[in-house]
Amino acid sequence: MNFFNRIRSLVVKELRSLFNDKSGRVLLFVPVVMQSILFPAAATLEVKNASIAVYNQDSGQASVELMQRFAASRAFTEFIRVGSQKEVEDVIGTREAIVAVRIPEDFSRRITAGETAPVQVLLDGRRSNSAQIVFGYMQSILEDYLKDRAEAKGRTMPTEIVTRNWFNPVLDYPNYILPNLIAVITTIGSLIVTALSVAREREQGTFDQLLVSPLTPEMIMIGKAVPAMLVAFFQATLILGVAVFVYQVPFRGSLPLLYGGMFFYSLSLVGVGLMISSISKTQQQAFLGAFVFMMPAVLLSGFSSPVENMPPWLQTVTWANPVRHFVEVVKGVFLKDASFERILTLIGPLAVISVFTLTVAAVMFRRKTG
């Protein structure tokens, strides 16, 4: 019982130190609030307020109707008419338009005759991702246009593609970004809290007092780890509440599964944080060490780009990245209602990573305190 009382005293001390410090309170609340507001609005792959330029060399009814459809589409907020190929190059070159369409002189005649009518589309390659998304919007407009013309003449399209989006039917971007934020924000909070805790003790000159106290190095590690895990659970719960009750993101899975994954994920981060703190003499060094780990970990997690798009050797490297596995846990539980067996396959690597990082941290910590 004395063992648990000593650890509890250290945990209470750490929490008081964190909450009594203004910068500690800022670290707990501000990233959660700011990123919950900014990410769904700013970090989006949706293309809004796009401009389209149209160079129409045909005065027929078919080309006029197609131009009207482009102008009326909600995908484009600005419709620019140009009168020459030089103007097309200028509006793309000056970024006035992200896409330009050139309708040839015989477009209406070919459409009326039932022939293939080519349309030239020029995209701004400097904004490759946005340009490809805009091109998808244009393809949809063209397909609807051709389908309506065929139906007006009593014909049917030879083929028709029906698209259904599973797990996020209307492709609402906050439904994607907010579950990912649970992984990203808890990474920032728990990792920095753990990495700074020992460094702060060294700077304040209280670390030596801990070493001569009845606390063993293992007790000190546990006392430093528990507050960071509590911070991770607190921030995850806060983001979860914002996602569900403010942004109306559907939560289809099991809370126990989510928090089970969170437990092993926070353990792995605590191990990394303790490793960083064991080799850091100042809080500045600890913060830089956490940042050095955090940026590659988030980039290689599948948060910003799919892991499947990475080179095979890099995909293998990402298996050692705890953020990758927890991102899949969060999205699986949140949007897919993933089964217990599926989540277990993702928690398994997190458990292995936790054992490894905590073991290495314990060895390094004991050497530094020996």
DONUNU-316594 format. One record per residue (C-alpha): x, y, z. Coordinates in steps of 0.1 Angstrom, whole numbers, plus 2048, in hexadecimal, padded with zeros to 3 digits. Layout:
! residues N
XYZ...
END
This chain:
! residues 370
80080080081E8178078288127E38088207D580783C7EE8298487E381F8477BF7FF8587C68118747D88288797BA80B8797A27F98937B68198A87B781C8A67917F88AF78B7FB8CD7A281B8D87918098D57707E98E77797FA90278F81190C77280092375981391473B8088F27477E38FC7467E890B7247F78EB7187D98D87247BD8ED7157C99056FA7D58EB6E07B48D86E479E8F66E07B39076C47B78E76AF7938DD6B37898FF6A47A490368A7A98E067C7858D96707848FB65F7A78FF6527B88DD64F7A08D06357A48BE6147838CC6087868E65EC7709045F17709265E17809185C178192D5A177C91F57E78592F55D77292553D77E92C51A75F9245047669244DF7449164D772492A4D770D90C4D56F19034EE7048E64FC7238FA50570E9165146FB8FD52A71C8EE53572A91053F70A91855270E8F856673290056F72792457970A91658E71F8FC5A07259015C57488F35C17529135B074D9365BF75D9495A275694457D76F95556676895854078795B52B78A9615067AB9534FB7C59385047DC9535107C295E52A7BE93A5357E493853C7E395954E7C69505667D792F56F7FA93F5717EE95B5897D994259E7B99545967AA93258D7B49105987A58FF57879D90B5557878FA53B78A8FF51676B8F55027738F04DD7609004C074E8E04B57438D54D871E8DB4D371E8CB4B172F8AB4BE7188A94DC6F98AC4C67068924AE70D87A4CA73287B4C474E87D4DE7548A24E67768A84F677A8C451079C8D051B7A18D55417C08E754E7C98E35737E18F75887FB8DD59180A8F35AC7EB8EA5C07EA8C65B57D48B85D17BA8D35CF7BB8D35A97B38AD5A87968B25C07888CE5AA78C8B858C77789E59D75C8B95A275E8C157D75B89D57373B89A58872C8B85777348AB55572688855D7058985697048AE54A7088905326F087B5466D58965446DA89B51F6D78765196B787352E6A889151B6AC87E4FB69F85D5096C084D50B6D383E5286F884153070B82152771B82054A71483356A72A8345897188355AA72F8405C77288385EB73F84460674082C62474483864874285D63D72685E62472688461C74C88761F7498A063B76D8A96437698AF66975E88A66B78188165F79789B67078889C69378E87769B7B287B68F7B68996A77B08826C47D18716BB7E48906B27DB8A56D07E088A6EA8028846DA80B8A86E07FE8AA70380A88971382C8897018358AC70C8288A872F83D88973485C89772385B8B87368548A975987789B7618888B874F8748D176487F8BF7848A48C17798A08E677188F8EE7928A98D97A688F8C27B58998A37A18B489A7BA89B89C7D68868827C58A486B7C28AC86D7E78878687F08798457F786E8447D287F82B7BC88783479786A81E78D8528307A485E85279685784577383483A77C82E85B78E83986E76F8258577578038587687FD87E76580687D7407ED86173A7D287474D7D98927377D687C7187B586E7237A889072D7B18A070B7A38826F878288570A7818AA7047868A56DE76D8896DE75389F6EE75A8BB6D57588A46B77378936C27248AF6D27318CE6BF7398C169C7208A569D73988B6927298696957388516AF73082E6A47478196B974F80F6DC75D8276F676F80B70A7818016EA78B8256E379882A7077A98087067BD8136E87C38346F97D28237177ED8107037F282E6ED7F984570A81082B71982582A6FA8278506F983185171E84D83971685A8506FB85686F71186985F72D88585671588787A70A88688772D8A186F7398BA87E7208AF8A37248BE8BA73D8A78D87368838DD72D88D8EC70C8A08CC7028838B770D86B8CC6F88818CA6D98858A46DE85F8A06E085B8B66C18758A16AE8628826B583F8906B184289F68D84D87F67B83586A69081787F68582388166182785B6608078536717EF8556537E08756617E988B6447F08726297E884C6278028346337FB81F61380983C5FE82B83A60E84882560184880160D86680662485682463483681163A84A7F764D85A81366283882066B83080067E84680D69A83282E69B81782D6B780484A6A77FD8366887EC81A69B7D78316B17CB8466937BD8256857AE81D6A779C83E6A978F83E68678581A68977181F6A97638416A075783D67C75681767574C80769676A7F06927677CE6A277A7C46C27907AD6AD79A7C96967A27E16B27B67C66C37CC7C26A57D47E76A87D87E86CE7F17CB6CB80C7DF6BB8067FC6D380B7E46F082C7D86E18387FC6DB82E8046FF8427E870E8607F16F98608177008598137258757F972888E80F71688382D72A88781974B8AA80F7428B48327378A38417568B582976E8D783175E8D18567618C68537868E083978F
END
